Amino acid sequence: MLVSAAEPELLQVQQHLQGVSSMVANFAQTDRNGRTLTGTMTLKRPGKIRFQYQKGVPQLIVADGSSLYFIDYQVRQVDRWPIGNSPLAVLLNPKRDITKFSKLLPTRDPNVVSIEVHDSQHPEYGRITMIFQKQPGAPAGLMLQGWVALDSQNNRTTIRLSDQRFNTNVSDGTFRWNDPRPQGRR
């Protein structure tokens, strides 16, 4: 019976994710060492996200629809992964049925919904715990507050969102980036 009690909230999260075609928000990212960086996150589904860090931080994370890139302009390095191999895939693929690979986590606040998402067949992709606040004006009545991502080495990254704006017009050009590698090609 516990599964059926969780089902409506998991379906509500699924409806929220399907109801968001784009989102722009401020973010605060805290890494495992307690270092916090801020910036702006822009999401456009399917498959596109950009974490533009605060001025002075020479890093960029961007997904262009097929790959997720970690760009470090200081050392002129680019790392690339298929989007599906990242815990962020749950945010980027509106057709993915999260009810098949997520579980509802208990919270002390009845207005908070927390779900853990991971692919048990691919633990190397890591896991993500997403936190939503019940809010009537948000898509499907939920406001994504942030998430905690654990990679396959158990490195924890916490993202907190603020000033979320949903379903705004976002240009595809937002997800282009400059390759820092000498004569680099994308």
C-alpha positions as CSV (number, residue, x, y, z in Angstrom):
1,M,0.0,0.0,0.0
2,L,3.0,2.4,0.5
3,V,3.6,2.4,-3.3
4,S,0.0,3.5,-4.0
5,A,0.3,6.3,-1.4
6,A,3.5,7.5,-3.2
7,E,2.1,7.3,-6.6
8,P,0.1,10.5,-6.8
9,E,3.1,12.6,-5.8
10,L,5.4,10.8,-8.3
11,L,2.8,11.4,-11.0
12,Q,2.6,15.1,-9.9
13,V,6.4,15.4,-10.4
14,Q,6.1,13.7,-13.8
15,Q,3.3,16.2,-14.8
16,H,5.5,19.1,-13.5
17,L,8.5,17.9,-15.6
18,Q,6.3,17.4,-18.7
19,G,4.7,20.8,-18.2
20,V,8.0,22.7,-18.2
21,S,9.3,23.5,-21.7
22,S,11.8,26.0,-20.4
23,M,13.0,27.5,-17.1
24,V,15.4,30.3,-16.1
25,A,16.5,30.5,-12.5
26,N,19.3,31.8,-10.3
27,F,21.3,29.0,-8.7
28,A,23.7,28.4,-5.9
29,Q,25.9,25.4,-6.3
30,T,27.7,23.9,-3.3
31,D,30.3,21.2,-3.8
32,R,31.6,18.4,-1.5
33,N,34.2,20.8,-0.1
34,G,31.6,23.4,0.9
35,R,32.5,25.9,-1.8
36,T,29.5,27.7,-3.2
37,L,29.3,29.3,-6.7
38,T,26.3,31.2,-8.0
39,G,25.0,32.0,-11.5
40,T,22.1,31.6,-13.8
41,M,20.6,28.3,-15.0
42,T,18.7,28.2,-18.3
43,L,16.8,25.0,-19.3
44,K,15.1,24.3,-22.6
45,R,13.6,20.9,-23.2
46,P,14.4,18.6,-24.7
47,G,18.0,18.2,-23.9
48,K,19.4,21.7,-23.3
49,I,20.7,23.3,-20.1
50,R,23.3,26.0,-19.3
51,F,24.9,26.8,-16.0
52,Q,26.4,30.3,-16.5
53,Y,28.6,30.9,-13.4
54,Q,29.2,34.2,-11.7
55,K,31.7,36.6,-13.1
56,G,35.2,35.5,-12.5
57,V,34.5,31.8,-12.6
58,P,36.0,30.4,-15.8
59,Q,33.7,27.4,-16.0
60,L,30.6,26.6,-18.0
61,I,28.3,23.6,-18.0
62,V,26.1,23.3,-21.1
63,A,24.0,20.6,-22.8
64,D,23.2,21.2,-26.5
65,G,20.6,18.6,-27.0
66,S,22.8,15.5,-27.4
67,S,25.9,16.0,-25.1
68,L,26.7,17.5,-21.8
69,Y,29.9,19.6,-21.7
70,F,32.0,20.7,-18.8
71,I,34.2,23.6,-20.0
72,D,37.1,25.0,-18.0
73,Y,38.3,28.1,-19.7
74,Q,41.2,28.5,-17.3
75,V,42.9,25.2,-18.2
76,R,41.4,25.2,-21.7
77,Q,39.7,21.8,-21.2
78,V,36.4,20.3,-22.4
79,D,34.9,17.1,-21.0
80,R,31.8,15.6,-22.8
81,W,29.3,13.0,-21.9
82,P,26.1,11.8,-23.5
83,I,23.2,13.5,-21.8
84,G,21.6,10.2,-20.8
85,N,24.7,9.3,-18.8
86,S,24.1,12.1,-16.4
87,P,21.7,12.5,-13.4
88,L,20.5,15.7,-15.2
89,A,18.9,13.5,-17.8
90,V,15.7,13.5,-15.7
91,L,15.4,17.3,-16.1
92,L,16.2,17.2,-19.8
93,N,14.0,14.5,-21.3
94,P,10.3,15.3,-21.0
95,K,9.3,11.9,-22.4
96,R,11.2,9.9,-19.7
97,D,8.8,8.2,-17.3
98,I,10.4,8.9,-13.9
99,T,7.9,6.7,-12.1
100,K,9.8,3.7,-13.3
101,F,13.2,4.7,-11.7
102,S,12.4,7.0,-8.9
103,K,11.2,6.8,-5.3
104,L,9.5,9.2,-3.0
105,L,11.5,10.2,0.0
106,P,9.9,11.1,3.3
107,T,10.0,14.7,4.3
108,R,9.0,16.5,7.6
109,D,7.0,19.1,5.7
110,P,3.8,18.1,3.9
111,N,4.4,20.9,1.4
112,V,7.7,19.5,0.3
113,V,8.0,16.6,-2.2
114,S,11.4,14.9,-2.5
115,I,12.2,12.2,-5.0
116,E,15.4,10.2,-5.6
117,V,16.0,9.2,-9.2
118,H,18.6,6.7,-10.4
119,D,19.0,4.0,-13.0
120,S,19.7,0.8,-11.1
121,Q,21.0,-0.8,-14.3
122,H,23.6,2.1,-14.7
123,P,24.9,3.1,-11.2
124,E,27.8,4.9,-12.9
125,Y,25.3,7.6,-14.0
126,G,24.9,8.6,-10.4
127,R,21.7,9.7,-8.7
128,I,19.8,12.9,-8.2
129,T,17.4,13.8,-5.4
130,M,15.1,16.5,-6.5
131,I,13.2,18.8,-4.0
132,F,9.9,20.4,-4.9
133,Q,7.8,22.9,-2.9
134,K,4.0,22.6,-3.4
135,Q,2.9,25.9,-5.0
136,P,-0.4,26.3,-6.7
137,G,0.8,28.7,-9.5
138,A,3.7,26.5,-10.6
139,P,3.5,23.8,-13.3
140,A,1.4,20.9,-11.9
141,G,1.4,22.7,-8.6
142,L,5.1,22.1,-7.9
143,M,8.1,24.5,-7.8
144,L,11.5,22.8,-8.3
145,Q,13.6,24.2,-5.4
146,G,16.8,22.3,-6.4
147,W,18.6,19.0,-6.2
148,V,21.4,17.0,-4.8
149,A,23.5,15.0,-7.3
150,L,25.8,12.1,-6.3
151,D,28.2,11.0,-9.0
152,S,29.5,7.4,-9.2
153,Q,32.4,8.4,-6.9
154,N,29.8,9.7,-4.3
155,N,30.9,13.3,-4.9
156,R,27.9,15.4,-3.7
157,T,26.8,18.6,-5.5
158,T,23.9,20.6,-4.2
159,I,22.0,23.0,-6.4
160,R,19.5,25.5,-4.9
161,L,17.3,27.5,-7.2
162,S,15.6,30.9,-6.8
163,D,13.6,33.3,-8.9
164,Q,12.4,30.4,-11.1
165,R,10.6,31.5,-14.3
166,F,8.9,28.8,-16.4
167,N,8.0,28.5,-20.0
168,T,9.7,31.7,-21.2
169,N,11.1,32.2,-24.7
170,V,14.7,30.8,-24.7
171,S,16.8,31.0,-27.9
172,D,18.7,27.9,-29.0
173,G,21.8,30.2,-29.2
174,T,21.8,30.2,-25.4
175,F,23.3,26.7,-25.6
176,R,26.3,27.6,-27.8
177,W,29.7,28.0,-26.3
178,N,33.2,28.9,-27.3
179,D,35.7,26.1,-27.4
180,P,38.8,27.1,-25.4
181,R,41.1,24.4,-26.8
182,P,43.7,25.5,-29.3
183,Q,42.0,25.2,-32.8
184,G,39.3,23.3,-30.9
185,R,36.4,21.8,-32.7
186,R,33.1,20.8,-31.2
